[in-house]
Amino acid sequence: MIRMTRLATTLLLGSALTLAAGVQAETLRLLTWGGYAPKDVIDQFEKETGIKVKVTKSNNEDMISKLRATGGAGFDLAQPSQDRIAGPQADFNIYRPIDLSRIKTDLFIDSMLKATVKNTTVGDKVYGVPHVWGTSGLVVNRKAAPDVKDYTDLCEPALKGKVSYRLKRPTLIGFAYAMGMDPFAAYGNKAKYQQILDKVEQKLISCKPNVKKYWSGADDLLNLMRSGEVVAAMAWDAGGWKLNKDNPDITFIAPESGALGWIDTFVLPRKSKNEDAAYKWINFVMQPKIAARITAAAGNFTASKGSSEFVEEGLKKRFQESFPQAAIDNIKWYPPVPPGLEEMEGKVLDRVKAAK
């Protein structure tokens, strides 16, 4: 009798462990940003697949820290920005390669997929595909500054005392492109990159009479634009669209030389326990109608082809006006920053700020 009881207990324990393993195998542990996995999307995914989604909200620094501390364990899918993949992978080996054959690549905007694949390739292996994206470019009062089409137009004499931008690296990069140079192509050559920075430095110093203020926070810039003190600025797309809701004369414009784009990706942590669920989630959320719901939650668009057709009508109109297909294809996507470049940029920005 005792042996039978022990046998029954063993069988029950074994069944419980098997069941627990099964439950674990059907859980997707997602490390992501706020808004990228809204509840209604999770609910539909769970209903359609039977896979439970456990969300941990994070940011780039925290994602890298968590995955580095565990050697890539603890999560099945993560979403760092594309410039936070190649370096951490080379240094810490925290990701596993993406199998593109398991992803419905036809769901993606082709130019974004190609850019992300290029920027997240280490050796001959791809580690990331795109999800949510945004840009910085020009926010312009089209009535007060109708001729502003590119970054260097901010320096036209007619705009003296009426423009704003940040003393940050996007300003250096944007002006370089507008001046006919390719700063990202020079990332691997510090001497060449310094030559580009020197030319941009002189341009920004000569442009200082036009600057009402170097803005530091989004609210600061929005208030300057609303008041009319500033009529053209370098800023993010979402800020321009926010202003457009209240004043149709103001909106975001993709510069002729190209908006500067960031992309948050999908990556597989090296010790992912449910890779199948990760691929199912990627293919699910990249469907245009699902992706539009993520745009509504996050405030930014996704790399899902055609998803802009399904977003709220006002935002859809603003997006399409700012980004015809040619402007999307001309976005300059941020690549990983090599060591030492940020220090070089910092010295240039300090000199621009100090110049009289």
Buried (B, 14 or more C-beta within 10 A) or exposed (E): EEEEEEEEEEEEEEEEEEEEEEEEEBBBBBBBBEBBBBEEBBEEBBEEBEBBBEBBEBEBEEBBEBBBEBEBBBBBBBBBBBBBBBBBBEEBBBBBBBEEEBBEBEBBBEBBBEBBBEBBBBEEEBBBBBBBBBBBBBBBBBEBBEEBBBBBBBBBEEBEEBBBBBBBBBBBBBBBBBBEBEBBEBBEEBEBBBEBBEBBBEBBBEBEEBBBBBBEEEEEBBEBBBEEEBBBBBBBBBBBBBBBEEEEBBBBBBBBBBBBBBBBBBBBBBBBBBBBBBBBBBBBBBBBEBBBBBBBBBBBBBBBBEBBEBBEEEBBBBBEBBBEEEBBEBBBBBBBBEEEBEEBBEEBBEEBEEEE
